Amino acid sequence: MPSAPHLGDDLRLLTSELVTNAIRHGTCLADDSLIELVLWPADGHYWLAVSDSGTGKPALAYPGADAEGGRGLLLVDNLAAAWAVRPRPACGTSVIAGLSLRRRS
């Protein structure tokens, strides 16, 4: 687990959002899809990649005040120093997000 206190909470929230999105939008129950989660430190960040078999491209949404969902990637965008969506070589999509090892101000 990351040594800086803020990283543990941020990493848990990022992981929760990205895995939930992969389950809800990137997999199909009928095809026994798997979700892959990879975490690694590099270049002053902890990088998290969550991959699924879906072909969609997650994008930021700006739901209205009454909407009950649609804010997950806004959280990712706010927490992560950088994030991107990449197609996987064989099939599927990966969302990769980096948390800076330096404390946010």
C-alpha positions, 0 to 999 in steps of 0.5 A: 500500500502507498506510504503517503496517507492521502494515496491510500484513500485516493487509490481506493476511490480510483480503483472503486470507480474504475472497476465499477465502470468496467463491470457496469459498462465494459463486460457482458455477463453472457460471455464470462468477461474478465476485468484486469487490474494492474498497479505499478509505481513509475515516474513519481506516480502510482499507475492503475490500469483497469481493463475489460473486454468492452469496445466503448470509450469512456468519456467525461460526462456532466450530468445534471444536478438531479442525475443519480449517476454519471460522475465517476470519471469526474472523480477520476479526472479530479483525483488523477494527475493524468488518465487516459483510455487506450484500446487493448491489442487483442480486444477491449479497453483499458483506463489508466490513471496515475496518482502523484506520489507528491501530496496535492495542495 
